[in-house]
Amino acid sequence: MAAIDKNLGKTIANHLRIGQEAKANEQLTIFIDNITNTLTEKTLLEKPQLTALFAEMLDAQQKRDFLRLADIIQYQLLKEFKK
């Protein structure tokens, strides 16, 4: 799988944890674009957990549960790109 900017993911998680939602959301857009540009349909079929993580991220964002969103990004999503 292609490289993802893990530092950006950690930065977003940190912004979310300290209440800088606007800054985090700006960077999250860039981060998600980066991810979607590197993923292929084959990757998503081989790794259905990514689709589940994206759904969890969306749910957390809609509920404004920014700590959960930060944890998903830092501790689950980034680990998927280490594999």
Secondary structure as UniProt FT lines:
FT   HELIX           6..17
FT   TURN            18..19
FT   HELIX           21..38
FT   HELIX           41..46
FT   HELIX           48..62
FT   TURN            63..64
FT   HELIX           66..71
FT   HELIX           72..77
FT   HELIX           78..80
FT   TURN            81..82
//
